[in-house]
Amino acid sequence: MNTNKNEIIIFSIVTLLSILFIIGYGLYHNKSNEYKKIKINQSKQLVYTKTKYEVENYNQYIPYLNIQGETGTIVNNEIQEYIKQYNKDNIGITYEYNVNGKVLSLVIKIEDHSYVESATLLHFKTFNIKLDTKELLSNDQILKYFNLNYYDIQNMLSEKIKNYYNELVNNNIINRNDCNYECFLNNRNLLNNINDIEYYIRQGNLIIFKPYTFIPFSKEDIIIYDFQITNY
């Protein structure tokens, strides 16, 4: 009796997993077909590495937005213009993209080591595109979607940075007596300026990329690339 019961349970689990797989595959297939309608190159992802450079000890991966029409052209031209200023030695370029429902978010990440050997200057550039209309979304539109304003962002960023500092202190990476919070802000150029913030959506959450100068306090100190604002 127990053997039969176990067989029934196992069969039910396998059946359920099979159904979920079929549903998941169907949704993925439909989504892929939907994206195919707007792609320039059907065999490529919505964003892919079109060019890769090797500059001294660093790689530069240049993204290409694989979307037909004016928006794709505008974004790809802006990418080329943006990376021109980083066309020198000791600079790494990477990117990340994320599809959230109908919105594609793309961020270009710059690690500039060309000024001071021990310092990394971090720069970012983001694009948010509404896939069904191929509209390039503004910062105001992104904030409105999350029901936030610039005052909220400034307060949230200040809180995130302060938590980041306290975490470094608690982990004995920074000695509060040697470098207090104001010292930390000045050291990394993390003053409360929201004009240079770039907005990005990752898995439904609002992420902000804040340019700053990374000068490690110790070998355990690591680069923080972004700050998550919402948590859904």
N, C-alpha and C positions, 0 to 999 in steps of 0.2 A: 504493500500500500504506500509506504513512504517513498519507494523508488518511483512509482507512478506519479506521485504528487510532485516530486522533484523534477521529473521529466516534463510535466505540464508547466511548472514554473519556468524552467529553462526555455521551453518552447515559446512561452508567452513573452519572455524577455527578448529572445531573438527576433520574434515577430515584430515587437514594438520597435526595436532598434532598426529593423529593416524598413519599417514604415517611416520612421524619422529620417533615415538616410534618403529614402526616395523623395520625401517632401523637401528636405534640405537641398538635394541635388536639383530638384525641379525649380526651386526658388533661385538657386545659383545660376542655373541655365537660363532662366527668364531674364535675370539681371544682366547676364553676359550678353544676351541678344539685344537687350535694351541699350547697352553701352555701344554695341557694334554699330548702331545707327548713327552715332555721332563721332566715331573714330575716323581718323585719316588713314591709318594703317591698321587693318583688321587683325593682323597677327601679333600686334603689340599691345601692352597694357595701356591704360589711360595716361599714365606717366611712366616714362622709361628713360634710361641713360642713353642719350644720343651721342655724347662725346665724353671721353675720359682722358685726362692729362696726368702725366707724372711729373711733378715739379719738385726737384730735390728729394726730400724725404716724405713728401706728402702727395696724396692723390686728389684729383679734382674731378668729381662726378657731376656732369652738367645735365640737368633734367630737361625733358621735352614733353610738353603737354600735347597729347595725341587726340586733339579735339578739332573738328572741322569748324570753319567760319572765322568771323572777326575776332571773337574772344580768344581763341587759340592763337591766332596771329599776334594779337596784342601782348598776351602773356609771354609767348616765346621771344618776342622782341625785347620785352622788359627784362627777361632773364638774361639775355645776351648783353644788354646795356648794363645791368647790375653787376655781372661778374667781370666786366672789363676793368673795373677799378681794383680787382684782386688778381690781376694777371701778372703775378711776380712770384719769386721764390718763397718757400717756407709758408705757404698758405694752403690749407686743406679746405675742400668744398664737398659737402655731402647734402643729401636731401631726404625728405620723408614725405609721403602723402597718405591720405586717409579718406575713405569714402564714407560719409555719414548720411544715409538716406539719399537725398537728392543733391547733397553738397559735397564737392570734392575740395579738400584742403591740401595745399602744397606749401612746404617750407624749405627754403634754401638755408643751410647752416655754414657759416664761414668761421674758420679757426685761423686767425692771423698771427703767425709767430715771427713776422718780419721786422718788428721794431725792437723788442727786448727779448733776449734769449729765454728768460724765465717766465715771461708773461704771454698770455694768450688773449688776443682781442677777439671777442665774440660778436658777430654781426648776423642778422637774420632778415629774410625777406619772405613774406607769405602771400599766397593767393587763395581766395575762396571763390569757387565757381559753382553756380546752381546748374546742375547738369540738364534738367529738363528744359530750361530756357537758354542755357549757355550764357548766363548773366554773371559778370564779375561783381561780387558783392563788396560793398564798402564796409569800413569799420563800424559805421553807424548802424548799418543793417545787421551786422553780426551781433552787436550789443543789444539791439532791439529784439532779436530772436531769443536771446537769453534773459531778456527783461532786466538789463543792466545799463548803467550809464558810466561816464568817465570818472565821476566821483567815486562810484562803487569800485571801479577798477583800481583807482589809486589807493583806496583804503585796503582792499584785498591784497594788492601787491605789497604794500607796507607790512601787512601782517605776515605774508608768506616769507618775505625777506628776513623779518625779525625772527621767525621760527627757524629759518635756515641758519641764521647766526647762532641762536641758542643751541641748536643741534650740534654745531661745530664746537661750541664751548663745552657742552655736556659730554662730547666724545673726546675731549682733551686735544682737539686739533687746534683750537685757539685758546689762548689764555686771556681771560677778560681783563686782567690787570695790565697786560701788555698791549692789548688792542680792544678798546670798548666798541660799542655799537657804531658810534660816529666814525671812529677810526676804520671800522670794517666797511662802512658805506663809501668812505673816501678812497680806501685802498682799492676797491673794486668798481668805483664809479657807478654805484647803485643808488644814486640819489633819486628822490621821488619825482622823476620826469617821465610822464606817460606818453609824451609825443613821439618817442622812438619805439614804442611797443608794437609788436606784430601779433596779430590774432590768428588762431588756428583752432580747428575742431578735431578732436581725436576721440573716437568711440563715444560720440555724443556729448563730450565735455569740452568746455572752453579752456583752451591753453593759451598762455601768453609767453612770447619770447622777448626777453629784455636784453638788449645789448649791454655788455659790461666787460671789464678787464679782469681776467683771472690771473692772480698772482698767488700761487699756493703758499699757505702758511706752514705746511709740512707735507711729507710724502703721502700721508693718508688723505690729504685734501683733494677732492675731485671736482670736476666741472659740473655744474648744474645748468642744463641747457634750457629748461623751461619750468614754468610754474603753472600748476593746474588750479584753475579758479573755481569751476563748478565741479560737483561730484554727484552725478546721477546714477 
